Amino acid sequence: MWQLRNDTPFAAERTFTRAADGTEVFVVAVRATFDVAADGSLVPAAEQPPVVLAPEFFGDPAHSGLRYESDLIDETSGTDLVVHGTAYAPRGRPVPSLEVGLSLGAWHRDLRVVGDRRWRRGIRDLVPSAPEPFERMPLTYDRAWGGTLDASRRDERNPIGTGAFAAPDTPVPNLEELDAPVTTSRTPIPPAGVAPIPSHWEPRRSAAGTHDDTWMRTRRPLRPVDFQLAANRCAPVRQQLPDFVRGNEVLVLRHLTPDPEWSVQLPPLDLLCTTAFDTGRERHRGRVHTIYVEPDVRRVALIWVSRLPCHHTLYRLRESTVSLRARLPLGISRARARHASAV
């Protein structure tokens, strides 16, 4: 029961969950990982990392950033684009500040990266010192606006950040939105970043709904009635694409590699699931929920998810096969791809 046959060169896994009304849903996720070749083309990685079953952090979840969200989140409203990367000064010459950017078709996102600064006393408030020139700067949330003072005082949007509880000679955030520069400690700004946001940070936490006594009595273990799909989206709000990518889009990164511009063409991830029940078979397609871009290691991963409502038939589900439906991208031979395995 619930066997998964994987006829793709990528990693795949399955589970079941419940929709908002309590009906059962069978979920299949594929993590397709590609290496970026010297000519900018995408080549399936020789070793495919497994599907991520639960959120993975860089360290203690209370004090570190999110590396990967679970791949088995069943429902979302568009593709999330997230980046784990570094800002690079042009030609390796140190600069006091730098604008970095992402674009995908008509969509784009820009960010300002500023060299290290410290809070100094101004006439009425603390103000940033002059920035120190830098050659490279990690784009991590500990360098964005936020922070924690004690157990009762924290910026729920980014509790690992800096600046929200400023004191003289403490660090000023390095990352800024272009329309919200850091000018004083009195004016909170949005945490600026390109990496994924954990589910216990805002705004995801509030979007998950109200888990109060009424929920405990009347809804548990179902989602709260005020649950919003935004809770399932791990990208920063400005990197939540309004629709799902289809493949062949060109992704351009500016100043996020030693080269001033780095572009890759997303592969057409045309997959199909065929699920066998006691009484017959059903085909179901999926969508790309998340794109992870890791330019420092020249790697891109696409998370493809298919959901099949199967209330009252879940326990008659015998096997699901995920396969490449159409022409294989990047010239991979079908012989190489056909390494079916039951998991």
Stockholm file with secondary structure:
# STOCKHOLM 1.0

chainA/1-343         MWQLRNDTPFAAERTFTRAADGTEVFVVAVRATFDVAADGSLVPAAEQPPVVLAPEFFGDPAHSGLRYESDLIDETSGTDLVVHGTAYAPRGRPVPSLEVGLSLGAWHRDLRVVGDRRWRRGIRDLVPSAPEPFERMPLTYDRAWGGTLDASRRDERNPIGTGAFAAPDTPVPNLEELDAPVTTSRTPIPPAGVAPIPSHWEPRRSAAGTHDDTWMRTRRPLRPVDFQLAANRCAPVRQQLPDFVRGNEVLVLRHLTPDPEWSVQLPPLDLLCTTAFDTGRERHRGRVHTIYVEPDVRRVALIWVSRLPCHHTLYRLRESTVSLRARLPLGISRARARHASAV
#=GR chainA/1-343 SS CCEEEEESSSEEEEEEEECTTSCEEEEEEEEEEEEECTTSCEEECSSCCCCCCSCEESSCTTTSCEEECCTTCCCCSSCEEEECCEEECGGGCCBSEEEEEEEETTEEEEEEEECCCBEEECSSSEEECCCCCBSEEECCGGGSEECEEETTEECTTCTTCEETTCCTTSBCCSEEBTTBCCCCTTSCCCCCCSSCCCTTSTTHHHHTCCCSHHHHHHTTTSCCTTCCGGGGCCSCGGGBCSSCCCSCCEEEEESSSSSSEEEEECCCCCEEEEEEETTEEEEECCEEEEEEEEGGGTEEEEEEEEEEECTTTGGGEEEEEEEECSSCGGGCCHHHHCCCCBC
#=GC SS_cons         CCEEEEESSSEEEEEEEECTTSCEEEEEEEEEEEEECTTSCEEECSSCCCCCCSCEESSCTTTSCEEECCTTCCCCSSCEEEECCEEECGGGCCBSEEEEEEEETTEEEEEEEECCCBEEECSSSEEECCCCCBSEEECCGGGSEECEEETTEECTTCTTCEETTCCTTSBCCSEEBTTBCCCCTTSCCCCCCSSCCCTTSTTHHHHTCCCSHHHHHHTTTSCCTTCCGGGGCCSCGGGBCSSCCCSCCEEEEESSSSSSEEEEECCCCCEEEEEEETTEEEEECCEEEEEEEEGGGTEEEEEEEEEEECTTTGGGEEEEEEEECSSCGGGCCHHHHCCCCBC
//
